[in-house]
Amino acid sequence: MIALSCGDQSWAALPHGRALEIIRLLGFDRVDIVLGVNPRHLVAAEVAGGPGAASAALTASLERLSLSVA
């Protein structure tokens, strides 16, 4: 069986938590997390300023929705 995932940038116009909720509601259990210079949700420069806090927040969201990183 092929394990599919969905990118969090698929719903870039929504807040990150809502995008993750939609991904879960669509039946995905894995998500591709985009971290870059100009993404809507996770901006590399902001994450670099507090990687522990960013990681903790993302982990909490993923656990709440039973999602894992693809």
Stockholm file with secondary structure:
# STOCKHOLM 1.0

chainA/1-70         MIALSCGDQSWAALPHGRALEIIRLLGFDRVDIVLGVNPRHLVAAEVAGGPGAASAALTASLERLSLSVA
#=GR chainA/1-70 SS CCCCCEEGGGGTTSCHHHHHHHHHHTTCSEEECCEESSCSSEEHHHHHHSHHHHHHHHHHHHHHTTCEEC
#=GC SS_cons        CCCCCEEGGGGTTSCHHHHHHHHHHTTCSEEECCEESSCSSEEHHHHHHSHHHHHHHHHHHHHHTTCEEC
//
